Amino acid sequence: METKAIIIALAALAQESRLSIFRHLVQIGPEGAAASKIGEALDIAPSSLSFHMKELAHADLVTSRHEGRYVIYSANFTAMNDVIGFLTENCCGGNVCSPVSVCCSPTEATT
């Protein structure tokens, strides 16, 4: 993915509603959801949802298809993985990265 496309994708995600929509679609998986269901789940008005979906589609982060009278939106997992790959391309200076240890409670951090 070219740098310009990465910038467009990151700019599209740098807005609260669009980030919520994209995360919702990622959680749903490849089958996607109708625009009305997305709007209901995230409490976004249809006119606002349409605007945000246009921005996400312009950034190639979502795809759409028609099923009857419904428009079904899905996350573009290839584009998402390209963005993640770009951001982590030279992670850890080319060395194997080890997972970060996350403590479950403050008491575990001190023991």
Secondary structure by P-SEA (a helix, b strand, c coil): ccaaaaaaaaaaaccaaaaaaaaaaaaaccccccaaaaaaaacccaaaaaaaaaaaaaaccbbbbbcccbbbbbbaaaaaaaaaaaaaccccccccccccccccccccccc
